[in-house]
């Protein structure tokens, strides 16, 4: 099973590289497959942004991931 994780684009760098924020982690990803701007939420899979999300969807999905990880630590 493959999982894509929601992240917010916080910077766009030369070469179509985006710096994204997962909530508590920042990472560079490729933006070649989406037309993303700073402030957009994207789904990231293996270092590529593969789909744009609305801000509401991004925040909701991020919260669901947080809840799952918290439950796994209990």
C-alpha angles and dihedrals in degrees: 000000000000123000128200116201125213117241137169119239106234100168138013115212134192115287095038092286118148128201106218133190120218093187099270101018133057124204141168114246136176116258097191095114100050138044097234130167132194108287095029121122117229137181110242123205123175093340098314128104101229104175141012120237132196114256090250092052092047094050093044093050092045089054091050090053090049091052093049092050091047091052091050090055093054 
